[in-house]
Amino acid sequence: MSTSTGGRMPLLDHLREFRRRIVLSSIAILIVSIVGWIFYNPIITTLAKPVCDLSEAQDIGSTHCGSLYINGVLGPLNLQIKVALLVGVIVCAPFWLFQIWGFIAPGLHRKEKRNSAFFLLSATPFFAGGAFLGYSILPIAIKVLFGFTPNSLSNLIKFDDYLDFVLRVILLFGLAFELPVFLIALNAIGFITGKAILKPWRIWIFAIVLFTAAFTPTGDPLTMALLALPLCALYFLAGGIALVVDRRRLRKTRSQ
């Protein structure tokens, strides 16, 4: 098809590229969601550990597990669908984040693509580290939140609400730990300098604290601090690495 007037063709190509990446991400999430559906019981057993030992409850044939319960005829089915889909979104996060990167930076030169690809490959371990931290602090966060329950009352929690909360925490921590990956990748392609990253450090710290306060599902200061402090450290680490890259790039430019 020939290029039309008014710049319509580039826009259409851009939309096609966006659609293609959405389709690829959706297919990946669907495939992993099927795996999550198959391994549903081990997944919920692991996720329920901060509140109760679901495996032991199943072994002894107990009809309840701590304060967790499932409500409604469709409750068990809805729970399994939700868990499978959220597992697909979380496990595939590095892949669909890479698709986002590929969409917003399509005009990179070959050398810049090689440089940024190295850092983008680190998205998986960084996301895994954040997700692991989110899961690790769940027992502490849940204990703190349960502590606000009056002694004369019992706190019953719908299983699907609890798992939704757990998976949101894991996804939030995983995505938050992608901050240094994107900062270093943007620096590697020359879009932003290390000085530009570190100069507004007060604004960055405020934004990180605001982000954790707004999006941390628990809302308690402990969980917020456990997310904000590592993010601040990763931000300064990314800025330091960007400064080193800038110096090497400058020396190379001068030598030429």
N, C-alpha and C positions, 0 to 999 in steps of 0.2 A: 504494500500500500504506500502510495506517495505521501510526502509530508504535506499536510494541509496548511492553509493560511491561518494566521492568528496564533501559531504555536500550539495548536490542538494536539498534534501527533505526539510531541514529547510528553504532554500531560497524559495522554492515553497510554503511552508506554510506561509511564510512572505508575499509573493505576494497575496496569497488567502485572508489573513487577510486584506491586503490593499484594495483589490477589494471589500471585504465585507463591509468595512467601507465607501468606496466611494459610493457603491450602497445605503447603509442606508442613507447617507447624501443627495444623489440625490433624493431619494424618499421623504425625509422630505422637501427638498426645493421645489419639485414639488407640494406636497400637499399644502404647505403654498402659493405657487405661484397661485394655483387655487383660494384660498381665496382672494389673492391680486387682481386677475382678477375680482372676483365678486364685491369686494368693491373698484374698480378702481376709481370711481368718488369721493367718500369721501377722498381717499388717495391723489389724485392730487389736490383737493381743499385745503387740509391741507398743502401740500408741496408748493403750489403756493402763500401762504399768504405773504411771505417776499417780493413779487413783486407786487401782485395784489390780490383783493378779487374775486376769481373765482366764488364763490357761488353767490355773488351779480350780477356779470356779466351774469351768467346763468339765474338768476331770471328775469332780465330786458330784456333778449333776445339779449344782446350785441354780436356783431360778433368778438370782440377782448377783450383782458384783459391786460391792460397796454401795455408793450412792447413785450409780448409773442405772438408767432404765431406758427401754424403747417403748414408744407409745404409738398406737394405731395399727390398723391392719396392714397398711402399706409402709409402716415405719421401717421394718427390716430391709425391704427392697429399696426404699429411698436412701437408706443409710449406705447400702452396698454400692449403689450407683454414685452417690456423692463421694464416697471414699475412693472409688476407682478413678473417677474423673480428676479429683484433686491430686491423687498419686501421679496421674499422667501429666498434669500441669507442673508439679514439683520436679519430678524426675527429668522431664524434658525441658526444664527451664534454661539450661545452657544452650540447647539447640534453638529455641525460639528467641532467646536473647541474641544469638548469633544472626538469626534472620532479621531481627530489628536493626542490628549493626549493618548488615549487608544492604538494607533498604535505605538507611540514612547516609551511607557513605559509598554510593555506587561509582563515583568518579575518581577513585584512587588510582594512582599509577601502580604498575606491577611491583616495583620495589617497596612502595608504601604498603601495599597489600601484604607482602611477605613480612614486613616489620610488624604490622598490626596483628597478623595472624598468630604470631608467637604469643602475644599477650592475650589474645582472645581465647587461645587454648587453655589459658589459666582460669577461664571462667568456671570450668567444671570443679576444680579443687576448691576455689574460693566459695562457690555456691555450696558445695558439700560441707565446707568448714562452717559456714554460717548456719546451714540447716542443722548440723550436728550441735552447734552451740545452742540454737533455739530449742532443740529437743532436750538438751542436757539441763537447761534451766527450768524446764516445765515443772518438775517436782517441787522446786523451791517456790516458783510463782504460784502454783496451785495451793500449796500449803499456806502461803501468805494470804491469798484470796479467801480460802476456806476459813481462815482465822477470824474473818469479819462476821461469820455466822453466829447469831446469838446462841448461848448454851441451851436455851429452852426449845430451840427449833432444829429441825433436820433439813439438810440441804440436798434435795434430790435433783439430779441433773440428767436431762435427756442425752442419750448416748450420741445422737447425731449432732446436737449442739456442742457437746464436748469435743468430738472429733473435728468438727468444723473449726473450733477454737484452736485446737492443737495444730492442725495442718496450716492454718493461717499464720500462726507463730513461726512455724518451720519455714514457710514460704517467705514471710517478711524478712526473717534473719538471712535467708539465702540470698534474696534479692539485694538486701542492704550491703552484703559483703561483695557485691559486684561493683561497688563504687570505685575502688582503686583500679580495677580492670579497665573500666571505661575511661578513667582519667589518663592512665598510662597509654592506652590505645590512641586516644585523641592526641596526646603528646607525640607519640611515635609517628603519626602522619602529619605532624606539623600544624595541627589545628589550634593547639593551645600550648603555651610554654610553662615550664615549671614555676617561673616567677609569677605568671598570671594565676596559677593554681594556688600558690601559697600566700600571695599578697593579701587577698581578702579573707585571711584565716578566721577572723572574728565572725564574719558573716557565715562562713562555712560551719563553724562550731554552733552558731545559733540555729542555722538551718538543720543541722543534724539533730540537735536537741529537740527542735520543733517537730521534725519528722518522726522521731521516736515517740514523742508525746502524743502526736495525732494518730499514728497508725499502729502503735503497739496494742494488741487486743486486750492485754491484761490491764493496762493503765496504772499499774503500781510502780512506784519509784525504783524498786529493785530491778525489775525487768527492763525498764527504760534505761537505767544506768548500765546494765550488762550488755545492752545493744549500743548505746551511745559511746561508751568509752572505747570499745574496739573499733568502731567506725571512725572516731577521731584519730586514733592511732594509725589506722589504714590510710586515712586522708593525708596525714603528714608523711607517711611512708611513700605514698604515690607521688606527692610533691617532691620529696627528696630524690626519688628515682628519676623523675622528669627533669630535675636540675642537672643530674649527671648526664642524661641523654642530650640535653641542650648543650652542655659543654663539649661533649664529644662531637656533636654536629657542627658546632662553631669551629673547633680545631680542624675538622675535616674540610670545612669550607675555606678556611684561611690557607690550608696547605695546597689547595687547588689554585 
